[in-house]
Amino acid sequence: MRSLHAAKTDTLSLLFAALGGVVLLFIIAPLISLCVSCSLPELTETAREAEVRASIWLTLWTSMAATLLFGIAAIPFSYLLARKNFPLKGLVSGIIDVPIVIPHSAAGIALLSVVSRGSFLGQAADKVGISFVGSSLGIMLAMAFVSIPFLVNSARDGFQAVPERLEKAALSLGASPLRVFLTVSVPLAARPILSGMILMWARGMSEFGAVLIIAYHPMVTPVLIFERFSTFGLKYAQTVAVLFIAVCLVFFVVLRLLAGGKKDAQR
């Protein structure tokens, strides 16, 4: 009976592995096809273009800046969601996920209605010499809007996993709530917070639709890829896409390794 049960389990595992292989192939095949379609001299020539280098750098720093700036508000807010019950908490949690489900072109239009020069915020910003449309600030807003749910949800799950008894013990020893948050809650939830920040950064860096509407220029790399594809065709856009994917993978792997190191240090 045991051997029969083991055989059935092995068969099911093989079926699941085959289905997993299909999923992996679906992800990997287009990437491999894209990479092999570009020669090393073509990639080198594209990497030498000032426009391409400037676009990749703009995409990297704006997405990272958006993650860090909005993280200042998102992380404490996540703690509040994890620890407190309040009226309409379910509605608030649902609102957080709205940017994930709405079309990102619609997200860009919604943002534009708030930050355009004809809006109240846009007029107020104009008076102090700030413009959101067609600027790096607008790019950061668009990136943050579509990606901040990843940080909030991950950090909230992390804070929920922190035992409340540890926070209460620190409070009973005379620590202030802020000190408990900074020295107990955040360090213990550091892994999910870092993972959420990495996901927010990566999602913001890949954003196209909302950024396109807020700031066609200066061009982030997803917009540059689209512009070259629509103007010159597939071949001209492929090399930029391969370079951008390579840079993203390098940064993503490094950040994941750092986050993993943080987890090991906590053990």
C-alpha atoms as an extended CHARMM CRD file, in Angstrom:
* protein
*
       267  EXT
         1         1  MET       CA              0.0000000000        0.0000000000        0.0000000000  PROA      1               0.0000000000
         2         2  ARG       CA              2.8190000000        2.3710000000        0.8630000000  PROA      2               0.0000000000
         3         3  SER       CA              4.5410000000        1.7250000000       -2.4540000000  PROA      3               0.0000000000
         4         4  LEU       CA              1.2760000000        2.3410000000       -4.3040000000  PROA      4               0.0000000000
         5         5  HSD       CA              0.7500000000        5.5810000000       -2.3880000000  PROA      5               0.0000000000
         6         6  ALA       CA              4.3340000000        6.6560000000       -3.1010000000  PROA      6               0.0000000000
         7         7  ALA       CA              3.8990000000        5.8670000000       -6.8020000000  PROA      7               0.0000000000
         8         8  LYS       CA              0.7620000000        8.0030000000       -6.9610000000  PROA      8               0.0000000000
         9         9  THR       CA              2.5630000000       10.8240000000       -5.1630000000  PROA      9               0.0000000000
        10        10  ASP       CA              5.5220000000       10.5930000000       -7.5630000000  PROA      10              0.0000000000
        11        11  THR       CA              3.1790000000       10.6500000000      -10.5530000000  PROA      11              0.0000000000
        12        12  LEU       CA              1.4210000000       13.7300000000       -9.2360000000  PROA      12              0.0000000000
        13        13  SER       CA              4.7690000000       15.3970000000       -8.5360000000  PROA      13              0.0000000000
        14        14  LEU       CA              5.8980000000       14.6830000000      -12.1000000000  PROA      14              0.0000000000
        15        15  LEU       CA              2.6750000000       16.1930000000      -13.4180000000  PROA      15              0.0000000000
        16        16  PHE       CA              3.1590000000       19.3030000000      -11.3090000000  PROA      16              0.0000000000
        17        17  ALA       CA              6.8010000000       19.5160000000      -12.4000000000  PROA      17              0.0000000000
        18        18  ALA       CA              5.7470000000       19.3020000000      -16.0500000000  PROA      18              0.0000000000
        19        19  LEU       CA              3.2200000000       22.0840000000      -15.5480000000  PROA      19              0.0000000000
        20        20  GLY       CA              5.8960000000       24.1190000000      -13.7940000000  PROA      20              0.0000000000
        21        21  GLY       CA              8.1800000000       23.5410000000      -16.7590000000  PROA      21              0.0000000000
        22        22  VAL       CA              5.5440000000       24.9540000000      -19.0800000000  PROA      22              0.0000000000
        23        23  VAL       CA              5.2830000000       28.0660000000      -16.9040000000  PROA      23              0.0000000000
        24        24  LEU       CA              9.0610000000       28.5060000000      -16.7950000000  PROA      24              0.0000000000
        25        25  LEU       CA              9.3310000000       28.0070000000      -20.5490000000  PROA      25              0.0000000000
        26        26  PHE       CA              6.6190000000       30.5970000000      -21.0810000000  PROA      26              0.0000000000
        27        27  ILE       CA              8.6960000000       33.0940000000      -19.0850000000  PROA      27              0.0000000000
        28        28  ILE       CA             12.1570000000       32.1900000000      -20.3390000000  PROA      28              0.0000000000
        29        29  ALA       CA             11.5380000000       31.5340000000      -24.0540000000  PROA      29              0.0000000000
        30        30  PRO       CA             10.7040000000       35.1510000000      -25.0570000000  PROA      30              0.0000000000
        31        31  LEU       CA             13.6860000000       36.4570000000      -23.0720000000  PROA      31              0.0000000000
        32        32  ILE       CA             16.0870000000       33.9830000000      -24.6730000000  PROA      32              0.0000000000
        33        33  SER       CA             14.6760000000       34.7420000000      -28.1170000000  PROA      33              0.0000000000
        34        34  LEU       CA             15.1670000000       38.4620000000      -27.5050000000  PROA      34              0.0000000000
        35        35  CYS       CA             18.7440000000       38.0270000000      -26.3160000000  PROA      35              0.0000000000
        36        36  VAL       CA             19.8860000000       35.7500000000      -29.1460000000  PROA      36              0.0000000000
        37        37  SER       CA             18.4220000000       38.1360000000      -31.7110000000  PROA      37              0.0000000000
        38        38  CYS       CA             21.0420000000       40.7600000000      -30.7900000000  PROA      38              0.0000000000
        39        39  SER       CA             24.7410000000       40.4480000000      -31.5300000000  PROA      39              0.0000000000
        40        40  LEU       CA             27.4540000000       41.6650000000      -29.1810000000  PROA      40              0.0000000000
        41        41  PRO       CA             28.6040000000       44.4400000000      -31.5720000000  PROA      41              0.0000000000
        42        42  GLU       CA             25.0120000000       45.7130000000      -31.7990000000  PROA      42              0.0000000000
        43        43  LEU       CA             24.6770000000       45.7570000000      -28.0220000000  PROA      43              0.0000000000
        44        44  THR       CA             28.0290000000       47.5160000000      -27.6570000000  PROA      44              0.0000000000
        45        45  GLU       CA             27.0430000000       50.1600000000      -30.1930000000  PROA      45              0.0000000000
        46        46  THR       CA             23.7230000000       50.7540000000      -28.4460000000  PROA      46              0.0000000000
        47        47  ALA       CA             25.4080000000       50.9550000000      -25.0410000000  PROA      47              0.0000000000
        48        48  ARG       CA             27.6210000000       53.7500000000      -26.3640000000  PROA      48              0.0000000000
        49        49  GLU       CA             24.6350000000       55.9290000000      -27.2410000000  PROA      49              0.0000000000
        50        50  ALA       CA             24.2990000000       58.8100000000      -24.8140000000  PROA      50              0.0000000000
        51        51  GLU       CA             20.5100000000       58.7910000000      -25.1430000000  PROA      51              0.0000000000
        52        52  VAL       CA             20.3060000000       55.1500000000      -24.0780000000  PROA      52              0.0000000000
        53        53  ARG       CA             22.6600000000       55.5530000000      -21.1140000000  PROA      53              0.0000000000
        54        54  ALA       CA             20.8440000000       58.6820000000      -19.9440000000  PROA      54              0.0000000000
        55        55  SER       CA             17.4810000000       56.9350000000      -20.2350000000  PROA      55              0.0000000000
        56        56  ILE       CA             18.5740000000       53.8910000000      -18.2320000000  PROA      56              0.0000000000
        57        57  TRP       CA             20.1280000000       56.0920000000      -15.5340000000  PROA      57              0.0000000000
        58        58  LEU       CA             16.9630000000       58.2220000000      -15.3630000000  PROA      58              0.0000000000
        59        59  THR       CA             14.8320000000       55.0950000000      -14.9700000000  PROA      59              0.0000000000
        60        60  LEU       CA             17.0340000000       53.6830000000      -12.2210000000  PROA      60              0.0000000000
        61        61  TRP       CA             17.3100000000       56.7580000000      -10.0350000000  PROA      61              0.0000000000
        62        62  THR       CA             13.7010000000       57.9510000000      -10.3800000000  PROA      62              0.0000000000
        63        63  SER       CA             12.3120000000       54.5300000000       -9.4600000000  PROA      63              0.0000000000
        64        64  MET       CA             14.6740000000       54.2450000000       -6.4900000000  PROA      64              0.0000000000
        65        65  ALA       CA             13.9300000000       57.7840000000       -5.3430000000  PROA      65              0.0000000000
        66        66  ALA       CA             10.1770000000       57.1640000000       -5.6100000000  PROA      66              0.0000000000
        67        67  THR       CA             10.5360000000       54.0080000000       -3.5240000000  PROA      67              0.0000000000
        68        68  LEU       CA             12.5640000000       55.7040000000       -0.7880000000  PROA      68              0.0000000000
        69        69  LEU       CA             10.4510000000       58.8740000000       -0.6110000000  PROA      69              0.0000000000
        70        70  PHE       CA              7.0740000000       57.1730000000       -0.5620000000  PROA      70              0.0000000000
        71        71  GLY       CA              8.4190000000       54.4650000000        1.7320000000  PROA      71              0.0000000000
        72        72  ILE       CA              8.7100000000       57.1130000000        4.4590000000  PROA      72              0.0000000000
        73        73  ALA       CA              4.9100000000       57.2700000000        4.5400000000  PROA      73              0.0000000000
        74        74  ALA       CA              4.0780000000       53.7470000000        3.3650000000  PROA      74              0.0000000000
        75        75  ILE       CA              5.9760000000       51.8340000000        6.0660000000  PROA      75              0.0000000000
        76        76  PRO       CA              4.3540000000       53.5440000000        9.0970000000  PROA      76              0.0000000000
        77        77  PHE       CA              0.9990000000       53.2820000000        7.3250000000  PROA      77              0.0000000000
        78        78  SER       CA              1.5740000000       49.5480000000        6.8840000000  PROA      78              0.0000000000
        79        79  TYR       CA              2.2470000000       49.2340000000       10.6010000000  PROA      79              0.0000000000
        80        80  LEU       CA             -1.0280000000       50.9930000000       11.3440000000  PROA      80              0.0000000000
        81        81  LEU       CA             -2.8890000000       48.5700000000        9.0690000000  PROA      81              0.0000000000
        82        82  ALA       CA             -1.2190000000       45.6150000000       10.7610000000  PROA      82              0.0000000000
        83        83  ARG       CA             -1.8280000000       46.6730000000       14.3560000000  PROA      83              0.0000000000
        84        84  LYS       CA             -4.9780000000       48.7930000000       14.5150000000  PROA      84              0.0000000000
        85        85  ASN       CA             -8.6310000000       48.1650000000       13.8110000000  PROA      85              0.0000000000
        86        86  PHE       CA            -10.6290000000       51.1540000000       12.6710000000  PROA      86              0.0000000000
        87        87  PRO       CA            -13.8490000000       51.8640000000       10.7550000000  PROA      87              0.0000000000
        88        88  LEU       CA            -13.7160000000       51.0900000000        7.0270000000  PROA      88              0.0000000000
        89        89  LYS       CA            -10.3750000000       49.3080000000        7.3530000000  PROA      89              0.0000000000
        90        90  GLY       CA            -11.4760000000       46.8250000000        4.6780000000  PROA      90              0.0000000000
        91        91  LEU       CA            -12.2670000000       49.6810000000        2.3080000000  PROA      91              0.0000000000
        92        92  VAL       CA             -8.8780000000       51.2600000000        2.9570000000  PROA      92              0.0000000000
        93        93  SER       CA             -7.1490000000       47.9450000000        2.2270000000  PROA      93              0.0000000000
        94        94  GLY       CA             -9.1240000000       47.6780000000       -1.0060000000  PROA      94              0.0000000000
        95        95  ILE       CA             -8.1780000000       51.2080000000       -2.0630000000  PROA      95              0.0000000000
        96        96  ILE       CA             -4.5020000000       50.3450000000       -1.6250000000  PROA      96              0.0000000000
        97        97  ASP       CA             -4.8110000000       47.6700000000       -4.3240000000  PROA      97              0.0000000000
        98        98  VAL       CA             -6.6640000000       49.8750000000       -6.8080000000  PROA      98              0.0000000000
        99        99  PRO       CA             -3.5150000000       50.9500000000       -8.7230000000  PROA      99              0.0000000000
       100       100  ILE       CA             -2.7850000000       47.2840000000       -9.4420000000  PROA      100             0.0000000000
       101       101  VAL       CA             -6.1220000000       46.5680000000      -11.0970000000  PROA      101             0.0000000000
       102       102  ILE       CA             -6.8430000000       49.7180000000      -13.1030000000  PROA      102             0.0000000000
       103       103  PRO       CA             -5.3000000000       50.2130000000      -16.5670000000  PROA      103             0.0000000000
       104       104  HSD       CA             -2.0970000000       52.1490000000      -16.1670000000  PROA      104             0.0000000000
       105       105  SER       CA             -2.9630000000       54.5270000000      -18.9670000000  PROA      105             0.0000000000
       106       106  ALA       CA             -6.0520000000       55.3800000000      -16.9120000000  PROA      106             0.0000000000
       107       107  ALA       CA             -3.7800000000       55.8150000000      -13.8880000000  PROA      107             0.0000000000
       108       108  GLY       CA             -1.6960000000       58.2840000000      -15.8680000000  PROA      108             0.0000000000
       109       109  ILE       CA             -4.7640000000       60.2600000000      -16.8950000000  PROA      109             0.0000000000
       110       110  ALA       CA             -6.0110000000       60.2920000000      -13.2930000000  PROA      110             0.0000000000
       111       111  LEU       CA             -2.6500000000       61.5950000000      -12.0910000000  PROA      111             0.0000000000
       112       112  LEU       CA             -2.5460000000       64.1700000000      -14.8620000000  PROA      112             0.0000000000
       113       113  SER       CA             -5.8940000000       65.5650000000      -13.7440000000  PROA      113             0.0000000000
       114       114  VAL       CA             -4.3240000000       66.2180000000      -10.3270000000  PROA      114             0.0000000000
       115       115  VAL       CA             -0.8780000000       67.5330000000      -11.2750000000  PROA      115             0.0000000000
       116       116  SER       CA             -1.4980000000       69.2820000000      -14.6160000000  PROA      116             0.0000000000
       117       117  ARG       CA             -0.8430000000       72.9950000000      -14.7960000000  PROA      117             0.0000000000
       118       118  GLY       CA             -4.5800000000       73.6910000000      -14.8030000000  PROA      118             0.0000000000
       119       119  SER       CA             -5.2020000000       71.8230000000      -11.5380000000  PROA      119             0.0000000000
       120       120  PHE       CA             -5.0180000000       73.3200000000       -8.0650000000  PROA      120             0.0000000000
       121       121  LEU       CA             -1.8790000000       71.3580000000       -7.1940000000  PROA      121             0.0000000000
       122       122  GLY       CA             -0.2790000000       72.1620000000      -10.5230000000  PROA      122             0.0000000000
       123       123  GLN       CA             -0.9430000000       75.8790000000      -10.1300000000  PROA      123             0.0000000000
       124       124  ALA       CA              0.4140000000       75.8650000000       -6.5780000000  PROA      124             0.0000000000
       125       125  ALA       CA              3.5470000000       74.0450000000       -7.7340000000  PROA      125             0.0000000000
       126       126  ASP       CA              3.9870000000       76.4940000000      -10.6190000000  PROA      126             0.0000000000
       127       127  LYS       CA              4.1340000000       79.3890000000       -8.1660000000  PROA      127             0.0000000000
       128       128  VAL       CA              7.2260000000       77.9020000000       -6.5210000000  PROA      128             0.0000000000
       129       129  GLY       CA              8.8040000000       76.8590000000       -9.8120000000  PROA      129             0.0000000000
       130       130  ILE       CA              7.9020000000       73.1720000000       -9.7080000000  PROA      130             0.0000000000
       131       131  SER       CA              6.4260000000       71.3070000000      -12.6590000000  PROA      131             0.0000000000
       132       132  PHE       CA              5.2190000000       67.7230000000      -12.5490000000  PROA      132             0.0000000000
       133       133  VAL       CA              4.3310000000       67.3020000000      -16.2220000000  PROA      133             0.0000000000
       134       134  GLY       CA              7.3030000000       66.4590000000      -18.3900000000  PROA      134             0.0000000000
       135       135  SER       CA              9.7360000000       66.2400000000      -15.4820000000  PROA      135             0.0000000000
       136       136  SER       CA             11.4770000000       63.6840000000      -13.2780000000  PROA      136             0.0000000000
       137       137  LEU       CA              9.0550000000       64.5540000000      -10.4650000000  PROA      137             0.0000000000
       138       138  GLY       CA              6.1410000000       63.5170000000      -12.6400000000  PROA      138             0.0000000000
       139       139  ILE       CA              7.9270000000       60.2960000000      -13.5450000000  PROA      139             0.0000000000
       140       140  MET       CA              8.4180000000       59.5190000000       -9.8530000000  PROA      140             0.0000000000
       141       141  LEU       CA              4.7480000000       60.1650000000       -9.1010000000  PROA      141             0.0000000000
       142       142  ALA       CA              3.6480000000       57.8520000000      -11.9120000000  PROA      142             0.0000000000
       143       143  MET       CA              6.0460000000       55.1140000000      -10.8110000000  PROA      143             0.0000000000
       144       144  ALA       CA              5.0280000000       55.3830000000       -7.1650000000  PROA      144             0.0000000000
       145       145  PHE       CA              1.3100000000       55.3630000000       -7.9340000000  PROA      145             0.0000000000
       146       146  VAL       CA              1.3870000000       52.0070000000       -9.7200000000  PROA      146             0.0000000000
       147       147  SER       CA              3.9220000000       50.3320000000       -7.4340000000  PROA      147             0.0000000000
       148       148  ILE       CA              3.2530000000       51.4510000000       -3.8600000000  PROA      148             0.0000000000
       149       149  PRO       CA              0.7220000000       48.6400000000       -3.1480000000  PROA      149             0.0000000000
       150       150  PHE       CA              3.5770000000       46.1240000000       -3.3150000000  PROA      150             0.0000000000
       151       151  LEU       CA              5.4370000000       47.8580000000       -0.4780000000  PROA      151             0.0000000000
       152       152  VAL       CA              2.3660000000       48.4860000000        1.6810000000  PROA      152             0.0000000000
       153       153  ASN       CA              1.0990000000       44.9000000000        1.4060000000  PROA      153             0.0000000000
       154       154  SER       CA              4.5000000000       43.3020000000        2.0050000000  PROA      154             0.0000000000
       155       155  ALA       CA              5.3390000000       45.5430000000        4.9640000000  PROA      155             0.0000000000
       156       156  ARG       CA              1.8950000000       45.0000000000        6.4850000000  PROA      156             0.0000000000
       157       157  ASP       CA              2.3670000000       41.2160000000        6.3240000000  PROA      157             0.0000000000
       158       158  GLY       CA              5.7750000000       41.6350000000        7.9060000000  PROA      158             0.0000000000
       159       159  PHE       CA              4.4620000000       43.6780000000       10.8090000000  PROA      159             0.0000000000
       160       160  GLN       CA              1.6230000000       41.2030000000       11.3520000000  PROA      160             0.0000000000
       161       161  ALA       CA              4.2230000000       38.4670000000       11.8110000000  PROA      161             0.0000000000
       162       162  VAL       CA              5.9960000000       40.3960000000       14.5900000000  PROA      162             0.0000000000
       163       163  PRO       CA              4.8140000000       39.1000000000       18.0030000000  PROA      163             0.0000000000
       164       164  GLU       CA              2.9330000000       41.8670000000       19.7960000000  PROA      164             0.0000000000
       165       165  ARG       CA              4.2420000000       40.5950000000       23.1450000000  PROA      165             0.0000000000
       166       166  LEU       CA              7.7120000000       41.8520000000       22.2080000000  PROA      166             0.0000000000
       167       167  GLU       CA              6.3760000000       45.3420000000       21.5430000000  PROA      167             0.0000000000
       168       168  LYS       CA              4.3850000000       45.2910000000       24.7810000000  PROA      168             0.0000000000
       169       169  ALA       CA              7.4420000000       44.1650000000       26.7000000000  PROA      169             0.0000000000
       170       170  ALA       CA              9.4510000000       47.0780000000       25.3320000000  PROA      170             0.0000000000
       171       171  LEU       CA              6.6440000000       49.4860000000       26.2230000000  PROA      171             0.0000000000
       172       172  SER       CA              6.4770000000       48.0840000000       29.7450000000  PROA      172             0.0000000000
       173       173  LEU       CA             10.1980000000       48.7800000000       30.1340000000  PROA      173             0.0000000000
       174       174  GLY       CA              9.5970000000       52.4550000000       29.4300000000  PROA      174             0.0000000000
       175       175  ALA       CA             10.3030000000       52.7150000000       25.6930000000  PROA      175             0.0000000000
       176       176  SER       CA              8.1730000000       55.1890000000       23.7760000000  PROA      176             0.0000000000
       177       177  PRO       CA              5.8550000000       53.8950000000       21.0010000000  PROA      177             0.0000000000
       178       178  LEU       CA              8.1080000000       55.5130000000       18.3830000000  PROA      178             0.0000000000
       179       179  ARG       CA             11.1950000000       53.8710000000       19.8230000000  PROA      179             0.0000000000
       180       180  VAL       CA              9.4300000000       50.4990000000       19.9080000000  PROA      180             0.0000000000
       181       181  PHE       CA              8.4460000000       50.9590000000       16.2790000000  PROA      181             0.0000000000
       182       182  LEU       CA             11.9870000000       51.8720000000       15.1860000000  PROA      182             0.0000000000
       183       183  THR       CA             13.9680000000       49.4420000000       17.3390000000  PROA      183             0.0000000000
       184       184  VAL       CA             11.6460000000       46.4340000000       17.6340000000  PROA      184             0.0000000000
       185       185  SER       CA              8.9450000000       46.3650000000       14.9700000000  PROA      185             0.0000000000
       186       186  VAL       CA             10.9260000000       47.5850000000       11.9520000000  PROA      186             0.0000000000
       187       187  PRO       CA             14.0280000000       45.4090000000       12.5470000000  PROA      187             0.0000000000
       188       188  LEU       CA             11.9120000000       42.2850000000       13.0360000000  PROA      188             0.0000000000
       189       189  ALA       CA              9.8910000000       43.0480000000        9.8990000000  PROA      189             0.0000000000
       190       190  ALA       CA             12.9470000000       44.1370000000        7.9160000000  PROA      190             0.0000000000
       191       191  ARG       CA             12.8770000000       41.2030000000        5.4990000000  PROA      191             0.0000000000
       192       192  PRO       CA              9.3150000000       41.7760000000        4.2190000000  PROA      192             0.0000000000
       193       193  ILE       CA              9.9010000000       45.5380000000        4.1660000000  PROA      193             0.0000000000
       194       194  LEU       CA             13.0320000000       45.1300000000        2.0360000000  PROA      194             0.0000000000
       195       195  SER       CA             11.2310000000       42.6810000000       -0.2440000000  PROA      195             0.0000000000
       196       196  GLY       CA              8.3730000000       45.1350000000       -0.6480000000  PROA      196             0.0000000000
       197       197  MET       CA             10.7790000000       47.9660000000       -1.4520000000  PROA      197             0.0000000000
       198       198  ILE       CA             12.5380000000       45.8300000000       -4.0490000000  PROA      198             0.0000000000
       199       199  LEU       CA              9.2170000000       44.9260000000       -5.6590000000  PROA      199             0.0000000000
       200       200  MET       CA              8.0920000000       48.5530000000       -5.6080000000  PROA      200             0.0000000000
       201       201  TRP       CA             11.3690000000       49.6690000000       -7.1600000000  PROA      201             0.0000000000
       202       202  ALA       CA             11.2420000000       46.9750000000       -9.8430000000  PROA      202             0.0000000000
       203       203  ARG       CA              7.5900000000       47.6280000000      -10.6810000000  PROA      203             0.0000000000
       204       204  GLY       CA              8.1390000000       51.3640000000      -10.8910000000  PROA      204             0.0000000000
       205       205  MET       CA             11.1670000000       50.9340000000      -13.1180000000  PROA      205             0.0000000000
       206       206  SER       CA              9.1500000000       48.8920000000      -15.6080000000  PROA      206             0.0000000000
       207       207  GLU       CA              6.1840000000       51.2770000000      -15.7310000000  PROA      207             0.0000000000
       208       208  PHE       CA              5.1890000000       52.5500000000      -19.1660000000  PROA      208             0.0000000000
       209       209  GLY       CA              1.5550000000       53.6470000000      -19.4700000000  PROA      209             0.0000000000
       210       210  ALA       CA              1.2910000000       56.1100000000      -16.6030000000  PROA      210             0.0000000000
       211       211  VAL       CA              4.7600000000       57.5630000000      -17.2280000000  PROA      211             0.0000000000
       212       212  LEU       CA              4.0230000000       57.9960000000      -20.9320000000  PROA      212             0.0000000000
       213       213  ILE       CA              1.0650000000       60.2690000000      -20.1580000000  PROA      213             0.0000000000
       214       214  ILE       CA              2.7230000000       62.2650000000      -17.3770000000  PROA      214             0.0000000000
       215       215  ALA       CA              6.1720000000       62.6550000000      -18.9470000000  PROA      215             0.0000000000
       216       216  TYR       CA              6.9240000000       61.4850000000      -22.4860000000  PROA      216             0.0000000000
       217       217  HSD       CA             10.0960000000       63.5130000000      -22.1140000000  PROA      217             0.0000000000
       218       218  PRO       CA             12.5440000000       63.0260000000      -20.4920000000  PROA      218             0.0000000000
       219       219  MET       CA             12.3260000000       59.4250000000      -21.6890000000  PROA      219             0.0000000000
       220       220  VAL       CA             12.5630000000       56.5630000000      -19.2550000000  PROA      220             0.0000000000
       221       221  THR       CA             13.7490000000       53.3670000000      -20.9040000000  PROA      221             0.0000000000
       222       222  PRO       CA             10.3290000000       51.6850000000      -21.3620000000  PROA      222             0.0000000000
       223       223  VAL       CA              9.1700000000       54.8010000000      -23.2320000000  PROA      223             0.0000000000
       224       224  LEU       CA             12.4010000000       54.9090000000      -25.2430000000  PROA      224             0.0000000000
       225       225  ILE       CA             11.9310000000       51.2720000000      -26.2720000000  PROA      225             0.0000000000
       226       226  PHE       CA              8.3840000000       52.0350000000      -27.4080000000  PROA      226             0.0000000000
       227       227  GLU       CA              9.5100000000       55.1630000000      -29.2560000000  PROA      227             0.0000000000
       228       228  ARG       CA             12.2270000000       53.3040000000      -31.1620000000  PROA      228             0.0000000000
       229       229  PHE       CA              9.9200000000       50.3800000000      -31.9260000000  PROA      229             0.0000000000
       230       230  SER       CA              7.1460000000       52.6080000000      -33.2700000000  PROA      230             0.0000000000
       231       231  THR       CA              9.5550000000       54.7880000000      -35.2530000000  PROA      231             0.0000000000
       232       232  PHE       CA             12.2340000000       52.4170000000      -36.5230000000  PROA      232             0.0000000000
       233       233  GLY       CA             10.8670000000       48.9100000000      -35.9840000000  PROA      233             0.0000000000
       234       234  LEU       CA             11.5890000000       45.8150000000      -33.9300000000  PROA      234             0.0000000000
       235       235  LYS       CA             15.3070000000       45.4580000000      -34.6600000000  PROA      235             0.0000000000
       236       236  TYR       CA             16.1340000000       48.9640000000      -33.4910000000  PROA      236             0.0000000000
       237       237  ALA       CA             14.2610000000       48.4850000000      -30.2240000000  PROA      237             0.0000000000
       238       238  GLN       CA             15.5890000000       45.0220000000      -29.3720000000  PROA      238             0.0000000000
       239       239  THR       CA             19.0900000000       46.0860000000      -28.3760000000  PROA      239             0.0000000000
       240       240  VAL       CA             17.7890000000       48.7320000000      -25.9720000000  PROA      240             0.0000000000
       241       241  ALA       CA             15.4020000000       46.1830000000      -24.4680000000  PROA      241             0.0000000000
       242       242  VAL       CA             18.1960000000       43.6320000000      -23.9450000000  PROA      242             0.0000000000
       243       243  LEU       CA             20.4660000000       46.1960000000      -22.2770000000  PROA      243             0.0000000000
       244       244  PHE       CA             17.6740000000       47.3770000000      -20.0070000000  PROA      244             0.0000000000
       245       245  ILE       CA             16.7180000000       43.8380000000      -19.0080000000  PROA      245             0.0000000000
       246       246  ALA       CA             20.3690000000       43.0520000000      -18.2260000000  PROA      246             0.0000000000
       247       247  VAL       CA             20.7510000000       46.1400000000      -16.0360000000  PROA      247             0.0000000000
       248       248  CYS       CA             17.4670000000       45.4110000000      -14.2460000000  PROA      248             0.0000000000
       249       249  LEU       CA             18.4830000000       41.8070000000      -13.5810000000  PROA      249             0.0000000000
       250       250  VAL       CA             21.8460000000       42.8450000000      -12.1460000000  PROA      250             0.0000000000
       251       251  PHE       CA             20.2740000000       45.3530000000       -9.7620000000  PROA      251             0.0000000000
       252       252  PHE       CA             17.4420000000       43.0050000000       -8.8610000000  PROA      252             0.0000000000
       253       253  VAL       CA             19.7780000000       40.1030000000       -8.0570000000  PROA      253             0.0000000000
       254       254  VAL       CA             22.0880000000       42.3280000000       -5.9910000000  PROA      254             0.0000000000
       255       255  LEU       CA             19.1960000000       43.7480000000       -3.9810000000  PROA      255             0.0000000000
       256       256  ARG       CA             17.7150000000       40.2890000000       -3.4390000000  PROA      256             0.0000000000
       257       257  LEU       CA             21.0730000000       39.0320000000       -2.1960000000  PROA      257             0.0000000000
       258       258  LEU       CA             21.3100000000       41.9780000000        0.1880000000  PROA      258             0.0000000000
       259       259  ALA       CA             17.8040000000       41.2600000000        1.4530000000  PROA      259             0.0000000000
       260       260  GLY       CA             18.7250000000       37.6000000000        1.8870000000  PROA      260             0.0000000000
       261       261  GLY       CA             21.8370000000       38.6000000000        3.8160000000  PROA      261             0.0000000000
       262       262  LYS       CA             19.6730000000       40.7000000000        6.1130000000  PROA      262             0.0000000000
       263       263  LYS       CA             17.5020000000       37.6670000000        6.7790000000  PROA      263             0.0000000000
       264       264  ASP       CA             20.5150000000       35.4890000000        7.5900000000  PROA      264             0.0000000000
       265       265  ALA       CA             21.8610000000       38.1470000000        9.9590000000  PROA      265             0.0000000000
       266       266  GLN       CA             18.5930000000       38.0990000000       11.8790000000  PROA      266             0.0000000000
       267       267  ARG       CA             18.7870000000       34.3480000000       12.5480000000  PROA      267             0.0000000000
